[in-house]
Amino acid sequence: MAAFVEPHFDAWTQGSGNMTVVDKVPPEMLHMVHPHWNQFPPMNPLWHSILGFAIFVLGMISMTGNGCVMYIFTNTKSLRTPSNLLVVNLAFSDFFMMFTMGPPMVINCWHETWVFGPFACEVYACLGSLFGCASIWTMTMIAFDRYNVIVKGLSAKPMSNNGALLRILGVPLATIWGSLFAKANAVYNPIVYGISHPKYRAALYQKFPSLSCQDAPADDGQSVASGATQASEEKA
């Protein structure tokens, strides 16, 4: 009876003989696959479906959330501060991370192998590393800015627009290292913005009420970090 109520991978692989996961790779891609993978059997097609669906959902959440962040921060005058330039840059890199990584992954999960050829595979890896590292280094710059404001307070040297742009231009130069958890960050970063930034929540309520994190717009000013930065500028 158990055979009728739960799937069995062994039954699926009975007719595959000595097939391995490499047998599904197109001939023009074989030179890019390490012989180590010849020892593994083909993956159950169910996992391709699950992974493709998961990446599709995460991609839609990421592109919608980061798109809202870029639109609201660039179209709300009170949010155009030097510190928030870094936030917009982070949303930009996260958006294009999932925009370039998500659709190819879903298509290849449908075909159960890479179907775009060797060159596209290298471009895919390059874009993933580029946008992933850009997100990581942008978060590093944001962390330095928050440290400067929180630890030094009003005595800290305020960040200027030129300083923020200089940091943003320096981010691509630092993207030669691997990107860890970049795709996960691209998904949950917009949620963090919505929870932690009062001014963003108020602007989100005005422009996209259905996505708002609050019942009514709260006129509570800018975030603590942005407010402290502006206070430092006035003192200077």
N, C-alpha and C positions, 0 to 999 in steps of 0.2 A: 504493500500500500504506500510505503514511503516513496517509492519511485515515482508516484503520480503527484505528490504534493511538494516536492522540492527538486530543484535542478541538480543535475550531476555533470560536472565538467568531464569526468572520465568517459561518460557516454558520448559526449560531443567529440572527444579526441580519438575514439576507437577507429574511425576511418581515416585518420590523418597519418597513421604509420609513424615514420621517423621524422615528421615535419618539425621544424623549429620556428621560432619567431622571426628568424632571418629570411625564411622562405617567402614571406609576404612583402619583403622589401623589393622595389623595382630594380632591375638589373643595373641601371645607371647609378644607383645609390649604394651598391654593395661595397664599393671601395671606401665608403665612409663609415661602415659598420665594423666594429672590432670583433675578432673571432670569439671573444668571450661569450657573445650572445648566441652562439650556435648551440649551446647546451640547454637552452630553455625552450619549452614547448610553446605553441601559439597561445595567445591570450584569449580567454573566453570573450566572444563578441558582446556579451552583456556589459562587460566593463567598458568597452568602447562607447556604448550607448550612454552609460551612466556618466562617464567623464565628459562626453560631448555636451550632455544636458547641463551638467554642473558648470562648465566653462561658459556656456551660453547665458545662463542665469547670472553668474558673477560678472560677465562682461556687460550685460545690460545695466546691472546695478552700478557698476563702476563708471560707465560712460554717462549715465544719467546724473549720478551724484557729482562727479567731477565737472560735468558740463554746467550744472547749476552753480557750483562754486566759482568757476571762471566767469560766468555771466553776471552773477550778483556782485562779486568783488570788483569787477571792472566797470560796472554800470551804477554803482552806488558811491557817490562822491565821498561820503564820510569813511568809506572803507579803503580809499586809495591812499594808504600810508606806506612808508618804506618797509615796515615789517610784513605787511600783507602782500607786498610784491613777491616775497618768498613763498607765501601760501599759494598765490596764483601760479607760480612756477611749478610748485609741487603738484597742484591739480592738473596742470598742463601735461607734465610727464606721466602722471598716473593715467590720465585719459588716453594718451597715445600708447601707453603700455598695453592696455586691454584692447584698444582699437586695432593695433597691429598684431597682437598675439591671439586674441580670442577667435575671430573668424577663421583663420587657417587651422586652428586646433579643432574647431567644430567640424570643418569640412574633412579633415584627415581622420577624425574619429568615425565619421560616416563611412569612409572608404577603408578604414582599419589599417591604414598605412600612409606614409607621406607621398603625396601625389603631385607636388609642384616642382620636382626636380632638384638636383644638387645645388645649383646657384641660389634658388629661392630658400633652400634650407639654411645656407650660410647667411643670407640676408635676414632671415627670421631670427637666427641666433644673435646676429649683430644688433638688431633693433631691440631684442629683449634685454641684452646686456646694457645697451645705451640708455634706454628709458628707465630700466631698473636702477642702474647706478645713479642716474640723474635724480631719481626720487630719494635715494638714500643720502646723497650728498646735500640735497636741498633740505632734508630733515636735519642734517647736521648743522647747516647754517642757521636754521630756525632755532635749534637748541642753543647755539652760541648767543643768538639775539635774546632769547628768554633768560639765559644765564646773566647776560649783561644787565638786563632790566631788573630782574628779581634780586640778584646778589648786590649789585652796586646802587640800585635805586636811582634817585634823582641826580646823584653825582656821576652817573655813567655817561659816557660820550654817546649822544643819540645817533641812531643810524639815519643816514641821509638817503635820498633817492639814488644818488650816484653810488653810494656804498652798497646799497641793495642790488643795483644793477651789476656792479662789479662782482659781487658774490655769485649772482646768477650766471654771469659769463664764465666764471671760474668753475662752475659745476661740470660742464662737459669735459673740461680738462682733467677732471678727477675721476672720470668714468672708465678707467682702464682696469678696475678690479671687479670681481664678481658681484652680482646683485643677489642678496639673500632676502627671501620673503618679499620680493618686490611685488609679485602679483597679488599676494594677500594684502599688502599695504594699499594697493590700488583699489581694493574693494572697500576696506573699512575706513580709510582716511576721510571720505566725505561724511560719514556718520559721526566721526570725531569732531569735524568742523561744526556740524549742526548741534552737537551737544555742548561744546565748550565755548562757543563764541556767541555771546548775547546779541551783538549787533547783526551778526549773520542770521540768527534765528528771526530777528525782527524783519530784516529785508526779505528773507525767504517767505515769511508769512504774507508780505505785501505782493510779491511777484508770483509765488507758487503756493497758495494757501493749502492745497491738498497734500503738499509735502512738508508742511510746517511741523516743527517740533513743539509748538506751543499753541494755546487756544486763542491768544490775542497778542498783538505786537507789544513788546515791552520797551519803553523808552529809557533804557538803562545805560545809554552811552556806549562807547567802544569797549573793547576788551581791556583787561587790566594791563596787558603788555603794551598794546597800542597807546592807551591813555598815558601810561608812565613814560613812554617814548616821546609823546608830544609834550608832556610836562617838562621833560628834559630839554627839548628844543626851545621852549619858551624861556626857561631859565638861562640857557646859553645866549 
